[in-house]
Amino acid sequence: MPDILSKFKLQNMNILQIVWKNITKQLGSTLLSIILTAFGAAILCVLYVTGDSFEKQLDSNSKNIDLVVGAKGSPLQLILSAVYHVDNPTGNIPLSEANQLKDNPFVKLAVPLSLGDNYKGHRIVGTNADFLTLYNTAVVEGKLFSKTFEIVIGHEVARKRGLKIGDQINSSHGLTESADHHHHHPFVVTGILKKNNNVTDNLILCNLESVWDVHGIAHGHEAEEHRHEKEAVEEQLDAHQHHHGEGEEDHHDHPHEEYVKNIGQDLIKDQGEEITAMLIQYQSPAAIGMLPKMVNQSTAMQAASPAIESARLFSLLGVGIDSLTILAYIIMLMAGFSVFISLYNALKSRKYDLAIMRTLGASKQKLFAMVLLEGFLITFLGGLLGLILGHIALLLISQQTGQSIDFVEVFQLQPAEFGILALACLIGILAALLPSLKAYNTTISTILADK
């Protein structure tokens, strides 16, 4: 008598144990089906979780920002750098020109941004108190920056870097962690923002003067003195040229005059106080059709809409996501086909066992359920393994993204994942349906007579 009947008395038969023994008997084909199901489920898990999280982050980070004004260039790059902090800025714009937007009747709120430095991947943003209003956030520990080189850090910055009130940090030039450090200008932590589940959690905020000072840019009364010095040097340059006559070459070395000339050229290149971008909140819906057109046509700046650019970005990503989703479904269908072939072939070698079980009192329904449960278990294990692999992949993705944005909740179970697991189980049940019907229709006399 076969092993399966020697181990289990039919009167006390445990279907789950029998199914598990059948699965382990054909380990090769079972593993293939599990791996195929796992790959399909993992791909779907990564796509659904990242897609959902990414869309939520797009909405959360830009919901109160109607327009971004910055230097001419790519509108999408401007939005990515000024709103999501994941790209390099398009350039700088004069603060005086940007400030004129504050007085526009279409503008409710105009928030300046000045970028250029980071701390261990977290971007340092020069701005003012209106930034907190724009993002509906507040300082929950300490106080807001009130003078140069005071900073307020996001919740995740404090958690990841172990920073607290009173700590000092040195910024790095540029927007990447590996850049040069400004050791001579330490920043002091004066406040920590509440957790907002948006980009502010990973930012470091300071006033505009801090960004200018750390790069040696004159501002305020210093800029006024700088302009007076510039005018004086220009006068010296004009006097120098007038002394030698227009078009006359000077073949003699004049160290003092050469020094004055070099300094003068540097000062003439000075563009005054600049910022990276201005975040705009509209006063009324009428501004949608008026303000962007006015900025783009009447100024040297460009205006970009976060809603439009975000929709374009998501549509571009959607093409790749749809292609990978189709691939994942194809892999899972292949897994179902593998389960079907495995069970169908296994029934050929098990038909005598099934006949003996029928003679000992097992009902047709029990045989049907046993084969159906086998297909269900194989794809259930594959789906479960796929979700685990998916979250491991999400963890690796989150470690590769910049510190300025965390858009994936790695350890949070999403509702879509239950749907993926249910889909895997459904595929297993459908794949096992025909073999189950074959087991249900087992004819005892015919099988035993053939034996």
C-alpha positions in Angstrom: 0.0 0.0 0.0 1.3 3.5 -0.8 3.1 5.6 1.8 0.3 8.1 1.9 -2.1 5.4 3.2 0.3 3.9 5.7 0.7 7.3 7.4 -2.9 8.4 7.6 -5.9 6.4 8.6 -8.7 7.4 6.3 -11.2 7.8 9.2 -9.0 10.5 10.8 -7.6 11.9 7.6 -6.2 15.4 7.7 -6.5 16.9 4.3 -3.9 19.7 4.9 -1.3 17.1 5.9 -2.0 15.0 2.8 -1.8 18.1 0.6 1.5 19.2 2.2 3.0 15.7 1.6 1.9 15.8 -2.0 3.5 19.2 -2.4 6.8 18.1 -1.0 6.9 15.0 -3.1 7.1 17.0 -6.3 9.5 19.7 -4.9 11.0 20.8 -8.2 7.8 21.7 -10.0 6.4 23.2 -6.8 9.4 25.5 -6.3 9.2 26.6 -9.9 5.5 27.6 -9.4 6.3 29.3 -6.1 9.2 31.3 -7.6 7.2 32.4 -10.6 4.3 33.5 -8.4 6.7 35.3 -6.1 8.4 37.3 -8.9 5.1 38.4 -10.2 3.8 39.4 -6.8 7.0 41.2 -5.9 6.9 43.3 -9.1 3.2 44.2 -8.5 4.0 45.0 -4.9 6.8 47.4 -5.8 4.8 49.1 -8.5 1.6 49.6 -6.5 3.3 50.7 -3.3 5.8 53.1 -5.0 3.1 54.4 -7.4 0.6 55.1 -4.6 3.2 56.6 -2.3 4.7 58.7 -5.1 1.3 60.1 -6.1 0.5 60.9 -2.5 3.8 62.7 -2.1 3.2 64.7 -5.3 -0.2 65.9 -3.9 1.1 66.5 -0.3 4.2 68.5 -1.3 2.5 70.8 -3.8 -1.2 71.1 -2.7 -0.7 74.7 -1.4 1.7 75.8 -4.1 0.0 77.2 -7.2 3.0 78.5 -9.0 6.8 78.4 -8.9 8.8 81.3 -10.3 12.5 80.8 -11.1 15.2 81.1 -13.7 14.5 80.3 -17.4 15.0 76.6 -18.2 13.1 73.4 -17.9 9.7 73.9 -16.1 9.8 70.3 -14.8 13.3 70.8 -13.5 12.2 74.0 -11.7 9.3 72.1 -10.0 11.5 69.1 -9.1 14.2 71.4 -7.5 12.0 73.9 -5.7 9.0 71.8 -4.6 10.2 68.2 -4.4 14.0 69.0 -3.8 15.2 66.1 -6.0 16.9 68.0 -8.8 19.3 70.8 -9.4 17.9 74.4 -9.8 17.6 76.0 -13.2 19.6 79.0 -11.8 19.1 82.1 -9.7 16.8 85.1 -10.0 17.2 88.7 -8.6 15.5 89.0 -5.3 14.4 92.5 -6.1 12.5 91.3 -9.2 11.0 88.3 -7.4 9.8 90.5 -4.6 7.7 92.6 -7.0 5.4 89.6 -7.2 4.5 90.0 -3.5 2.6 93.3 -4.4 0.7 91.7 -7.3 -3.1 91.6 -6.6 -3.2 88.0 -7.8 -0.7 86.8 -5.2 -1.8 85.8 -1.7 1.5 84.5 -0.5 5.1 84.6 -2.0 7.8 82.5 -0.3 11.4 82.9 -1.4 13.8 79.9 -1.6 17.5 80.0 -1.7 19.3 76.6 -2.3 22.9 75.7 -2.6 24.1 73.6 0.4 23.2 70.4 2.2 24.0 68.5 5.3 24.5 64.7 4.8 22.1 64.8 1.8 19.4 67.0 3.5 19.0 70.2 1.6 19.5 73.5 3.5 16.8 75.9 2.3 17.0 79.7 2.9 13.5 81.1 3.3 11.3 82.9 5.8 8.5 82.2 8.3 6.0 82.1 5.4 7.4 78.8 4.4 5.8 77.2 7.5 2.5 78.8 6.6 2.6 77.5 3.1 3.2 73.9 4.2 0.9 74.1 7.2 3.6 73.1 9.6 5.0 74.5 12.9 8.0 74.2 15.3 7.1 71.7 18.0 10.5 71.9 19.8 12.6 75.0 20.3 12.0 78.1 18.3 12.1 79.4 14.7 15.4 80.8 13.4 15.7 84.5 14.2 19.2 85.4 13.1 22.0 84.3 10.7 23.2 80.6 11.0 20.3 79.5 13.1 18.4 76.5 11.6 15.1 74.6 12.1 15.3 71.0 11.1 12.6 68.6 9.9 11.4 65.6 11.9 13.3 63.0 9.9 16.5 65.1 9.9 16.4 65.1 13.7 15.6 61.3 13.9 18.1 60.1 11.2 21.0 62.3 12.3 20.4 62.3 16.0 20.3 66.1 16.2 18.8 68.1 19.1 18.4 71.7 20.1 21.7 73.5 20.5 23.7 71.1 18.2 26.0 72.5 15.6 26.4 71.3 12.0 28.7 72.2 9.1 27.0 72.4 5.7 28.4 71.0 2.4 28.6 73.1 -0.7 26.2 71.9 -3.4 23.3 69.5 -3.2 25.2 66.2 -2.8 26.5 64.8 0.4 30.1 64.4 -1.0 30.6 68.1 -1.6 33.1 70.3 0.2 32.3 71.4 3.8 31.9 75.0 5.1 33.8 74.5 8.3 34.1 78.2 9.1 30.3 78.7 9.2 28.6 76.3 11.6 24.8 76.3 11.8 23.1 76.0 15.2 19.8 74.0 15.6 17.2 76.2 17.3 14.0 74.3 16.4 12.5 71.0 15.2 9.4 70.8 13.0 6.5 68.5 13.6 6.2 65.4 11.5 4.3 66.3 8.3 4.7 63.3 6.0 6.0 65.5 3.2 9.2 67.0 2.0 9.6 69.3 5.0 10.5 66.3 7.2 13.8 66.0 5.4 14.7 69.7 5.0 16.8 72.1 7.0 15.5 75.7 7.1 17.3 78.9 7.7 16.9 82.6 6.7 18.1 83.9 3.4 21.0 85.8 4.9 22.5 82.5 6.2 22.8 81.1 2.7 24.2 84.4 1.4 26.8 84.7 4.2 28.0 81.1 3.9 28.9 81.8 0.3 30.3 85.3 1.0 27.5 87.1 -0.8 27.0 90.7 0.3 23.5 91.7 1.4 21.7 94.5 3.2 24.0 97.3 4.3 27.0 95.2 3.1 25.5 95.2 -0.4 25.1 99.0 -0.2 28.8 99.4 0.7 29.6 97.0 -2.0 27.8 99.1 -4.6 29.6 102.3 -3.4 32.9 100.5 -3.7 31.9 99.3 -7.2 31.0 102.8 -8.3 34.4 104.1 -6.9 36.3 101.5 -8.8 34.4 102.2 -12.0 35.4 105.8 -11.7 39.0 104.8 -11.3 38.8 102.6 -14.4 37.2 105.5 -16.4 39.9 107.9 -15.3 42.6 105.3 -16.1 41.2 104.9 -19.7 40.8 108.6 -20.1 44.5 109.2 -19.1 45.8 106.9 -21.7 43.4 108.1 -24.4 40.7 106.1 -26.2 42.2 103.3 -28.4 45.8 104.0 -27.2 47.7 101.0 -26.0 49.6 101.1 -22.7 52.8 99.1 -23.0 54.0 99.8 -19.5 53.3 97.7 -16.4 51.2 99.4 -13.7 50.7 97.0 -10.9 48.4 99.3 -9.0 46.2 100.0 -12.0 46.1 96.3 -13.0 45.0 95.4 -9.4 42.3 98.1 -9.6 41.2 96.8 -13.0 40.9 93.2 -11.8 39.0 94.2 -8.7 36.7 96.4 -10.7 35.8 93.7 -13.2 34.9 91.4 -10.3 32.7 94.0 -8.8 31.0 94.9 -12.1 30.0 91.2 -12.4 28.1 91.4 -9.1 24.4 90.8 -9.6 23.2 91.7 -6.2 21.0 89.6 -3.9 19.6 86.5 -5.6 17.4 83.6 -4.7 16.7 80.3 -6.4 12.9 80.4 -6.7 9.7 81.9 -5.4 6.7 79.8 -4.3 3.4 81.5 -5.1 -0.1 80.9 -3.7 -2.9 82.5 -5.7 -5.2 85.1 -4.2 -8.1 84.0 -6.6 -8.7 81.5 -9.4 -8.4 84.4 -11.9 -4.7 84.3 -11.4 -4.4 81.0 -13.1 -4.7 82.5 -16.6 -3.0 85.8 -15.9 0.0 85.5 -13.6 2.0 82.7 -15.4 1.6 84.5 -18.7 2.7 87.8 -17.2 5.8 86.3 -15.6 6.8 84.4 -18.7 6.3 87.2 -21.2 7.2 90.4 -19.2 10.1 89.2 -17.0 13.4 87.4 -17.4 12.0 84.7 -15.1 9.8 81.7 -15.9 6.6 80.5 -14.1 5.8 76.8 -13.8 2.7 75.1 -12.4 3.3 72.2 -10.0 0.0 70.7 -10.9 0.7 70.6 -14.6 4.3 69.5 -14.3 3.5 66.8 -11.7 0.8 65.4 -14.0 3.2 65.4 -16.9 5.8 63.6 -14.8 3.3 61.0 -13.6 2.1 60.4 -17.1 5.7 59.8 -18.3 6.3 57.4 -15.4 3.0 55.7 -16.1 4.2 54.3 -19.4 7.0 52.4 -17.7 4.7 51.4 -14.8 2.0 50.0 -17.1 4.6 48.0 -19.0 6.0 46.4 -15.9 2.5 45.7 -14.6 1.7 43.8 -17.7 4.9 41.8 -17.3 4.1 41.0 -13.7 0.6 39.7 -14.7 2.2 37.6 -17.5 4.6 36.1 -15.0 1.8 35.2 -12.6 -0.2 33.6 -15.4 2.8 31.5 -16.2 2.9 30.5 -12.6 -0.7 29.5 -12.8 0.0 27.4 -15.9 2.9 25.8 -14.1 0.6 24.8 -11.2 -1.9 23.4 -13.7 0.7 21.2 -15.5 2.2 20.1 -12.2 -1.1 19.0 -10.7 -2.4 17.5 -13.9 0.7 15.3 -14.3 0.7 14.4 -10.6 -2.8 13.0 -10.8 -1.6 10.4 -13.3 0.7 8.9 -10.7 -1.8 9.4 -7.9 -4.8 7.9 -9.5 -4.4 4.6 -7.7 -4.0 6.4 -4.4 -7.2 8.3 -5.1 -9.1 5.1 -6.0 -8.0 3.4 -2.7 -9.0 6.5 -0.7 -12.4 6.3 -2.4 -12.8 2.6 -1.5 -12.0 3.4 2.1 -14.7 6.0 2.4 -13.3 9.3 1.1 -16.0 11.3 -0.7 -15.6 12.8 -4.2 -15.9 16.3 -2.5 -12.9 15.5 -0.3 -10.8 14.6 -3.3 -11.9 17.6 -5.1 -11.1 19.9 -2.2 -7.7 18.2 -1.6 -6.4 19.0 -5.2 -7.9 22.5 -5.1 -6.2 23.2 -1.8 -2.9 22.1 -3.2 -3.1 24.7 -6.0 -4.2 27.3 -3.5 -1.3 26.6 -1.1 1.4 26.7 -3.8 0.3 30.2 -5.1 -0.4 31.4 -1.6 3.2 30.6 -0.5 4.4 32.2 -3.8 2.4 35.4 -3.2 3.5 35.6 0.4 7.2 35.2 -0.6 6.6 37.8 -3.3 5.3 40.4 -0.8 8.4 39.8 1.4 10.7 40.2 -1.6 8.8 43.3 -2.7 9.3 45.0 0.6 13.0 44.1 0.6 13.2 45.8 -2.9 11.4 48.8 -1.5 13.9 49.0 1.4 16.8 49.0 -1.2 15.0 51.7 -3.2 14.5 53.9 -0.2 18.2 53.6 0.7 19.2 54.8 -2.8 16.9 57.8 -2.9 18.1 61.2 -1.7 17.7 62.3 1.9 15.5 65.3 0.8 12.6 63.0 0.1 11.2 59.8 1.5 8.2 58.8 -0.6 8.1 55.1 0.2 6.7 53.7 3.4 8.8 50.5 3.4 7.3 48.7 6.4 3.7 49.8 6.0 1.3 47.2 4.6 -0.8 48.7 1.8 -4.4 47.6 1.0 -3.3 46.8 -2.6 -1.0 44.0 -1.2 -4.0 42.0 0.1 -5.3 42.3 -3.4 -2.1 40.9 -4.9 -2.2 38.0 -2.4 -5.8 37.3 -3.3 -5.0 37.4 -7.0 -2.2 34.8 -6.5 -4.5 32.5 -4.6 -7.3 32.9 -7.2 -4.8 32.0 -10.0 -3.8 28.9 -8.0 -7.5 27.9 -7.5 -8.3 28.4 -11.2 -5.2 26.4 -12.2 -6.2 23.5 -9.9 -9.8 23.5 -11.0 -9.5 21.1 -14.0 -7.2 18.6 -12.1 -9.7 18.8 -9.2 -12.6 17.9 -11.5 -10.5 15.0 -12.7 -10.0 13.8 -9.2 -13.7 14.3 -8.4 -14.6 12.0 -11.4 -12.3 9.2 -10.3 -13.8 5.8 -11.3 -12.8 3.2 -8.7 -13.5 0.1 -10.7 -11.8 1.3 -13.9 -8.6 2.3 -12.1 -8.3 -0.8 -10.0 -9.1 -3.0 -13.0 -6.3 -1.3 -15.0 -3.9 -1.9 -12.0 
